[in-house]
Amino acid sequence: MARDLVRRGATESALHAYRTGQNAAWLRWMSIAFELTSDPDELRELLDISARSISSFLDATIAGISAQMNAERDELTRGTHAERREVVALILDGAPISPQHASRRLGYELDQTHRAAVVWSEEIESDLGSLESAADALARTAGAQRPLIVVASAATLWVWVPGEAEPDIERLRTATRQLQGVRIAIGSKSRKIEGFRRSHLDALTTQRMIARLGSDQRVVSFEMVRLVSLVTQDPEGADQFVKHTLGDLESASPELRSALLTFLDEGCNASRTATRLHTHRNTLLRRLARAEELLPRPLDEHNRVEVAVALKVLRWQTSAA
């Protein structure tokens, strides 16, 4: 609770709520006490013991939470987070720091398989508590232990999740749906200190591609966008490629574009495509025929790859979360 209070910008004044609760509880307890006994001496002793017990408990609770808030605040500004940022910066810059020394300072084993992520918020008033909740959800969906979290800025976390398991993207989307404005870009799975750096760079590449294409997908992995990221390095060239390859299909309905892309992904197998799209085979064939009519050139084995790539680029440009 102390961590959440600090990350939401609250001060120790928020703890006054305990006193409000104490006053309400005391009034109720006095009413009960007067119903329990009418002996003045017994009542005096009961209320004296109760007052000292309640006061001691509340004083200790408030002092403990206040101390923890100070520790959390210090960690954010001068302590563990600052040290982690320093060590991570050295690793990402390729400085000659040994994996053993870096692991000790980070409290995170570098000699293992890990997957990096960038967790950020586009909200004007970001909440680090929500970002950390998203980072924890990422670790859970990958069946991993607590991740390494570095506060990169007021609205961005750098995260590394240990383990071989792949994160479950759909579960992660469900788990973070209520975290308003929070987005996650997930890097590749890599090993050791070199993979620690490589995966982080892949996560940054994913984040930049999302911004470049204006996609509103909230959870994206590098594996999902590796090819599209390469193709769209030159945005103007990518737009020309899409227009040249798709022609009138570029502005066609999403159903037509999705049908053709899924058909190509399924190796041009109509039955598998219909099953995947939960569509009747005849309906699919009509959509494929219409989509091919809109292409500037007939769909054959020579340009299928180009059409698929153009459709993938267009999907990310117009994707909806």
JOMOQUI-V891845 format. One record per residue. RES is the residue in three letters. PHI is phi in whole degrees, -180 to 180 (999 if undefined). OMEGA is omega in radians with two decimals (none if undefined). D_CENTER is the distance of its C-alpha to the mean C-alpha in Angstrom with 1 decimal. Layout:
((RES,PHI,OMEGA,D_CENTER) (RES,PHI,OMEGA,D_CENTER))
//
This chain:
((MET,999,3.12,20.8) (ALA,-61,3.12,22.0) (ARG,-63,3.14,18.7) (ASP,-64,3.13,17.2) (LEU,-61,-3.12,20.5) (VAL,-64,-3.09,20.3) (ARG,-73,3.04,16.7) (ARG,-96,3.07,17.9) (GLY,79,-3.12,21.0) (ALA,-78,3.07,23.5) (THR,-111,-3.13,26.7) (GLU,-63,3.12,29.1) (SER,-63,3.11,30.8) (ALA,-64,-3.11,28.2) (LEU,-75,3.08,30.0) (HIS,-61,3.11,33.1) (ALA,-59,3.10,31.8) (TYR,-62,-3.13,33.1) (ARG,-67,3.08,36.5) (THR,-61,3.10,36.4) (GLY,-64,3.12,35.7) (GLN,-61,-3.13,38.5) (ASN,-63,-3.14,41.0) (ALA,-64,3.14,40.3) (ALA,-65,-3.12,40.5) (TRP,-64,3.11,43.7) (LEU,-62,3.14,45.5) (ARG,-67,-3.11,44.7) (TRP,-66,3.10,45.9) (MET,-61,3.12,49.1) (SER,-61,3.11,49.9) (ILE,-66,-3.10,49.5) (ALA,-60,-3.14,51.5) (PHE,-67,3.08,54.4) (GLU,-83,-3.09,54.5) (LEU,-82,-3.09,54.6) (THR,-152,3.05,57.7) (SER,-115,3.11,60.4) (ASP,-78,-3.07,61.7) (PRO,-58,-3.11,61.2) (ASP,-67,3.12,61.0) (GLU,-65,3.13,58.6) (LEU,-65,3.13,56.5) (ARG,-62,-3.14,56.5) (GLU,-65,3.13,55.4) (LEU,-60,-3.11,52.6) (LEU,-70,3.13,51.2) (ASP,-66,3.12,51.6) (ILE,-64,-3.14,49.7) (SER,-62,-3.10,47.0) (ALA,-63,-3.13,46.5) (ARG,-67,3.14,46.3) (SER,-66,-3.13,43.9) (ILE,-64,-3.11,41.5) (SER,-63,-3.14,41.8) (SER,-63,-3.13,41.2) (PHE,-63,-3.11,38.1) (LEU,-68,3.12,36.6) (ASP,-61,-3.14,37.6) (ALA,-67,3.14,36.1) (THR,-64,-3.12,32.8) (ILE,-65,3.13,32.4) (ALA,-64,-3.13,33.5) (GLY,-66,3.14,31.0) (ILE,-67,3.12,28.0) (SER,-61,3.12,29.2) (ALA,-63,3.12,29.6) (GLN,-67,3.08,26.1) (MET,-63,3.09,24.8) (ASN,-63,3.13,26.9) (ALA,-66,3.12,25.5) (GLU,-64,3.13,21.8) (ARG,-64,3.13,22.9) (ASP,-66,3.13,24.8) (GLU,-64,3.14,22.0) (LEU,-67,-2.99,19.8) (THR,-99,-3.02,22.7) (ARG,-130,-2.95,25.0) (GLY,-97,-2.97,24.1) (THR,-57,-3.10,21.6) (HIS,-63,3.13,18.8) (ALA,-64,3.13,21.4) (GLU,-66,3.11,22.8) (ARG,-62,3.12,19.6) (ARG,-59,-3.12,19.1) (GLU,-64,-3.11,22.7) (VAL,-67,-3.14,22.6) (VAL,-62,3.12,19.4) (ALA,-61,3.11,21.2) (LEU,-64,-3.13,24.3) (ILE,-64,-3.10,22.6) (LEU,-67,3.11,20.9) (ASP,-83,3.14,24.3) (GLY,75,-3.14,26.1) (ALA,-67,-3.12,28.2) (PRO,-76,3.10,30.6) (ILE,-109,-3.07,28.8) (SER,-72,3.12,29.4) (PRO,-59,-3.13,26.6) (GLN,-65,3.14,28.4) (HIS,-65,3.13,28.6) (ALA,-64,3.14,25.0) (SER,-62,3.13,23.8) (ARG,-63,-3.10,26.0) (ARG,-72,-3.14,24.7) (LEU,-84,-3.00,21.0) (GLY,69,-3.06,21.6) (TYR,-147,-3.09,19.8) (GLU,-75,-3.12,21.8) (LEU,-85,-3.10,21.6) (ASP,-85,-3.14,24.2) (GLN,-160,3.06,21.9) (THR,-88,3.11,19.5) (HIS,-146,3.11,15.9) (ARG,-135,-3.11,12.9) (ALA,-89,3.07,11.0) (ALA,-152,2.97,7.7) (VAL,-112,3.12,7.2) (VAL,-113,-3.07,4.6) (TRP,-144,3.13,7.1) (SER,-127,3.08,9.0) (GLU,-100,3.10,12.1) (GLU,-72,-3.14,13.9) (ILE,-61,3.10,17.1) (GLU,-107,-3.09,16.8) (SER,-78,-3.09,13.3) (ASP,-124,-3.12,12.6) (LEU,-61,3.10,11.5) (GLY,-61,3.11,11.8) (SER,-67,3.12,9.0) (LEU,-64,3.12,6.7) (GLU,-66,3.07,8.2) (SER,-62,3.11,8.0) (ALA,-66,3.11,4.3) (ALA,-64,3.10,5.5) (ASP,-65,3.12,8.5) (ALA,-65,3.08,7.5) (LEU,-60,3.13,6.5) (ALA,-63,-3.13,9.9) (ARG,-62,-3.10,11.6) (THR,-71,3.06,11.2) (ALA,-100,3.14,12.6) (GLY,63,-3.05,15.3) (ALA,-105,3.03,14.8) (GLN,-76,-3.11,15.9) (ARG,-57,-3.09,14.2) (PRO,-78,2.96,12.2) (LEU,-82,-3.11,13.5) (ILE,-123,3.09,11.7) (VAL,-122,3.11,13.4) (VAL,-79,-3.11,13.5) (ALA,-82,3.10,14.1) (SER,-160,-3.12,14.9) (ALA,-64,-3.08,14.9) (ALA,-125,-3.07,11.8) (THR,-142,3.00,10.0) (LEU,-116,2.93,9.0) (TRP,-101,-3.01,10.1) (VAL,-130,3.00,9.2) (TRP,-130,-3.12,11.6) (VAL,-110,-3.13,11.9) (PRO,-80,3.02,15.6) (GLY,116,-3.10,17.4) (GLU,-88,-3.02,18.7) (ALA,-67,3.08,16.9) (GLU,-85,3.07,14.6) (PRO,-69,3.11,11.3) (ASP,-85,-3.03,12.2) (ILE,-61,-3.11,10.3) (GLU,-67,3.08,12.2) (ARG,-63,3.14,11.7) (LEU,-66,3.09,7.9) (ARG,-61,3.12,8.5) (THR,-66,-3.09,11.1) (ALA,-67,-3.08,9.5) (THR,-106,-3.06,7.0) (ARG,-60,-3.09,10.0) (GLN,-85,-3.13,11.6) (LEU,-87,-3.00,9.0) (GLN,-57,3.03,11.0) (GLY,81,-3.09,10.0) (VAL,-83,3.13,6.2) (ARG,-131,-3.07,5.1) (ILE,-135,3.02,3.6) (ALA,-114,-3.01,7.1) (ILE,-108,-3.12,8.3) (GLY,-84,-3.14,11.9) (SER,-80,3.06,15.0) (LYS,-85,-3.06,16.3) (SER,-143,-3.06,19.0) (ARG,-116,2.99,21.4) (LYS,61,-3.01,22.8) (ILE,-69,3.10,22.6) (GLU,-68,3.10,23.0) (GLY,-70,3.06,20.1) (PHE,-57,3.14,18.0) (ARG,-73,-3.07,18.9) (ARG,-63,-3.12,18.8) (SER,-65,3.11,15.4) (HIS,-65,3.12,14.0) (LEU,-64,3.08,16.3) (ASP,-66,3.10,15.1) (ALA,-65,3.09,11.4) (LEU,-64,3.10,13.2) (THR,-61,3.12,15.4) (THR,-63,3.13,12.8) (GLN,-61,-3.12,11.3) (ARG,-66,3.14,15.0) (MET,-66,3.10,16.0) (ILE,-59,-3.14,13.7) (ALA,-68,-3.08,15.4) (ARG,-65,-3.11,18.7) (LEU,-89,-3.13,19.0) (GLY,70,-3.14,17.7) (SER,-69,3.10,15.5) (ASP,-107,3.00,13.6) (GLN,-64,-3.05,11.4) (ARG,-94,3.12,7.9) (VAL,-130,-3.06,6.7) (VAL,-137,3.08,9.2) (SER,-106,-3.13,10.7) (PHE,-62,3.13,13.6) (GLU,-60,-3.11,16.0) (MET,-72,-2.98,15.6) (VAL,-124,-3.05,16.6) (ARG,-53,-3.10,18.8) (LEU,-68,-3.12,22.0) (VAL,-62,3.12,21.0) (SER,-61,3.11,19.7) (LEU,-66,-3.08,23.2) (VAL,-67,-3.02,25.1) (THR,-98,3.07,23.6) (GLN,-58,3.04,24.1) (ASP,-106,-3.04,27.1) (PRO,-57,-3.12,26.0) (GLU,-65,3.11,29.6) (GLY,-65,3.12,30.7) (ALA,-65,3.11,27.9) (ASP,-62,3.13,29.0) (GLN,-65,3.11,32.6) (PHE,-62,-3.14,31.7) (VAL,-64,-3.12,30.2) (LYS,-64,-3.12,33.2) (HIS,-66,-3.05,35.7) (THR,-82,-3.02,34.3) (LEU,-97,-3.12,33.5) (GLY,59,-3.11,36.1) (ASP,-69,3.13,36.4) (LEU,-67,3.14,33.7) (GLU,-59,-3.10,31.1) (SER,-101,3.14,31.9) (ALA,-76,-3.11,32.5) (SER,-67,3.10,30.7) (PRO,-58,-3.14,27.3) (GLU,-63,3.13,29.1) (LEU,-67,-3.12,31.4) (ARG,-65,3.14,28.9) (SER,-66,3.13,26.7) (ALA,-62,-3.11,29.8) (LEU,-68,-3.13,31.0) (LEU,-65,3.12,27.7) (THR,-65,3.09,27.3) (PHE,-60,3.12,31.1) (LEU,-69,3.11,30.6) (ASP,-63,-3.11,27.7) (GLU,-91,3.09,29.9) (GLY,68,3.13,32.7) (CYS,62,3.08,34.7) (ASN,-100,-3.03,35.3) (ALA,-66,-3.09,35.8) (SER,-65,3.13,35.8) (ARG,-64,3.13,32.5) (THR,-63,3.14,31.0) (ALA,-62,3.12,32.5) (THR,-64,-3.12,31.2) (ARG,-64,-3.12,27.6) (LEU,-90,-3.10,27.8) (HIS,56,-3.07,29.7) (THR,-126,3.07,32.5) (HIS,-64,-3.07,36.3) (ARG,-60,3.14,37.6) (ASN,-66,3.08,40.1) (THR,-62,3.12,37.5) (LEU,-61,-3.11,35.4) (LEU,-62,3.10,38.5) (ARG,-65,3.14,39.4) (ARG,-66,3.12,36.0) (LEU,-65,3.13,36.2) (ALA,-64,3.13,39.7) (ARG,-66,3.13,38.8) (ALA,-63,-3.13,35.9) (GLU,-68,3.09,38.3) (GLU,-62,-3.09,40.8) (LEU,-82,3.12,38.4) (LEU,-70,3.14,37.7) (PRO,-70,3.11,40.1) (ARG,-135,-3.14,41.1) (PRO,-58,3.12,41.6) (LEU,-81,3.09,38.8) (ASP,-136,-3.04,40.2) (GLU,-65,-3.09,39.1) (HIS,-81,-3.08,39.4) (ASN,-124,-3.13,36.7) (ARG,-64,-3.14,34.3) (VAL,-63,-3.13,31.8) (GLU,-63,3.12,31.9) (VAL,-64,3.13,31.5) (ALA,-62,3.14,28.5) (VAL,-64,3.14,26.8) (ALA,-62,3.12,27.7) (LEU,-67,3.10,26.4) (LYS,-66,3.09,23.0) (VAL,-60,-3.12,22.9) (LEU,-64,3.13,24.0) (ARG,-62,-3.13,21.4) (TRP,-72,3.11,18.5) (GLN,-70,-3.06,20.5) (THR,-120,-3.04,20.9) (SER,-66,3.07,17.9) (ALA,-121,-3.12,16.8) (ALA,-68,none,13.6))
//
